[in-house]
Amino acid sequence: MKKITLPICAFFCFYLGFAQQELINSENKWLLHHMVIDGTTIDVPQAPLPMYIPGIRFSGTDSSNYNFSADVAGINGAFDLEPPLVITPTSFTIQQPSVTLGDCSPNCILESQYLSTIISGNFNPLRTLDYEIIDEGNGRKRLTITTPEGDIAVHGNYILSIKKFDKKNITMYPNPVQKKLYFDFKGYSVEKVNILSVVGSSIFETKISHQQNSLDLSFLKPGIYFMKTTYKDGDTTVSRFIKE
């Protein structure tokens, strides 16, 4: 029994440490790309410099002093009033969410959506947020935070181009999906799509013809997945969906 238990423990400890470091060691803050609140997608204006883009930073050298700070254009910020932040491979728990009370103008609506709705959840103590980190290649990573209410905030470790973001705002339905997933690529030419697991590994890849508008995903097990779309001009997007 010991021969089995020890390797499992070693793997779990390694995975836990890896997830924490992936979340914390993002070099700069995770920049907010867009949110989905009550089923509505909210685009986030992208400024030229990362310091002016809404986002979240995680800090700390070990589990005894992990913490975070989230801000909207450097005005007000959210943080944990009673650290340390508790981080697992799939979630982080805020002991007591708090937001500074300075003047929010001209970003009051965005600040309320990101800091209050997504991060603090109206200041509920012991608030646990799920997270997933997807490696998009070329040094780009995407952080998706999901709230207990089902709202989503998608971040990246890179600045999102305004032109590309508008272009890549594709539609997928139904979500959750049971069998067929339908999509609308807004008239742009698609080369292929790749279905990824929550840890970023490829499950399958297929070419997409101009007339094709759906994929049969009945073979997938229930869970959370991502569809990576590669356009013929070389651009890519990653969209999240749930398989029932």
N, C-alpha and C positions, 0 to 999 in steps of 0.2 A: 504493500500500500504506500509506503514512503517513497518508493521509486516512481510512483505515478504522481503523488501529491506534490513533490518538490518541483518537477518540471512545470507543472501547471501553475504553481505559485510563482516560479521564476518568470514564466511567460506573462502572467497577469501584471506582475510588478514592472516588467519591461514595457508592456503596452501602456500602463497607466502613466509611467514616466514619459514615454514618447508623446502621448496625447497632451500632457501638461506642457511639455516643451514646445510642441507645435502651436499651442494656443498662446503661450507667453512670449516665445522668442520669434515674434513676427517682425523684428527689427524696428519697424515703424508701427503706427496704429493701424488697425484694420479699418479701412475706409468704407463707409456706408454707400452701397450702390443703389439699392431700392428696398422698399418694405411692402409687405402684404398685410393689411389690417382689415379685419372683417370681410375678407374676400376681395378687397380693392387694392390694386397695385399702385403704390405711391412712388413716383420717380423722385430722385434726389438730385438737385442741381449740383453740377460738378465744377468746382472752382479750379483755377490753374495750379494752385499749390496745395499739397496734402494737409497742411496745418489748418486750412480753412474749410476742409471737407468734414462733415459729421463722421464720427467713428468711435471706436473703442480700443483702449490699450489695456493689456494685462501685464502685471509686474510681480516681482518677488523672486527670491532665490530658492525657496523651498516652501513646503506646504504650511509652514507656520506663519508666513507673511505674504501669501498671495493676496492680491487686490486688483482692482480694475478702476479705470476712469473712462467715462464716455462723455462726449461733448458734441455740441452742434455749432460749428463755425467758431469754436473757441470762446463762446459766451458763457452760458451756464454749463454745469457738468453733473453727471451722476456718479456715485461712488458707494462703497459699502461702509456704513457708519460704524459697524462692528466687525472688522476683519478678524481672522483671515477668511478669504474667499475659499470655499470648498470646491475643488476641481476633480472630476472623475473623467474617464475616457470619453464620455458622451454628454456630460452636463456640468454646469457650475451653479453653486448655490450661494446666493447673496444673503448674508445674515440679517441685515437691516438696510434696505435700499434707501438712498437719500439723494436729493437733487438740490443744488445751490439755488438761491432765490434772487439772483440779480436780474437786471433788465434783459428781457429776451428779444426785444425789437432788433432787427426786422424778421426774426425767425421763430416767432412764438408758436405758430402752428406746427412747424417741423419739430421744434423742441418738445412740444407736448406729445407728438406722435412717437418720437424716438425715445426720449428720456423717460417720459411718464408711462405711456402705453406699453412699449416694448421692454424697456429695462426695469423700471421700478414696479410696474403693475399696480399703480396707485398705492405704492409704498407698503405692499404686503411683506411682512417679515418672512424669513426663510423662503425666499423666492428662488425656485430652481428653473433654470433655462437650459434646454437641450442645445447642443451645438454639433456641427459636422464640418470637417475641413476637407476640401477636395483639391487635389493637385491638378491644375489645368495644364501643366507643362510650361516650359520656358521660364521657370522661376515664379510663375503666377499661381497663387492659391486663393481659394474662395472659402470664406467662413459664413455658414448659415446658422443663425440663432433662431430657435423656435420657442415661443412662450407657452406657458400652461394653457393659455386661452386659444392657442392655435395660430397666433399671428407670427409673422416671419420677418427677419431683417437679414438681408444678404449683403455681405461685405467682401472686400478683396484687399490683397496687399499691394494693389496697384491702382492708379487713377483710371477711372472709366471714361472713355471718350464719349462726349455728348452725341456725336454723330453715330457712333457705333451702337450706343445704347438705344437710341431711337430706332435704328435699323433692326436691332436684334430683339425687339419687344414682341416675340412670337406668342401665339395662343395655343394652349394644349387643353384638351377636354376629352372625357370627363376626368376630374381629379378629386377624389380617388377614382381609379380605373379598375374594372374587373376583367375585361377581355381586350377590346380594341381601344387604343389611345389615338385620338384624332389631333391633327395639328394644322395650323395656318402659318406659313412662313412669310406672309405679307408680300408675296410676289418675288421674293429674292431666291436665287438659284442655290440649291443645297446639294452638296457633294455626298455627304453620308451622315448617319447618326450613330451614336455609340451609347449603349445603355450601361451605366456605371452603378456599382454598389455604393453603400454609404461610406466605405473606406477608399473609394476612388478606383477600385479594380474593374476592368472591363468584363462585362458579362456577354455581350455580343455586339457586333458591328454590322451595319448593312448599308449598301448604296441606296440612295433615294432618287427615284425618277421624278420628272417634272409633274406628272399626273398624280403621283402618290400622295395621299393625305392621311394615312393611318398606319399603325403597326399593331399586329396581334401580339399582345403581351400576356395571354392566358397561361403561358408556361411559367411565368415568374411566381415565386413564392410571395405571400403577403409581406409587405415591408415598405421601406422608403428607398427610392431610387433616384438617379439623375439621368437625364438625356442630354448628352453632349452633341450639339449640332455643328457640323463643319460646312461652311459655305464655300462655294467655288472660288471666291476671291481670297480664301485662306482664313477668314475670320471665323471665330467659334463662339458659341454660347453654351451655358450649362443651365438646364431647367430642372427643377425638383418636382417629383410626383410620387403619389402613394399607390401601391398595388394592394387591392383588397383580396 
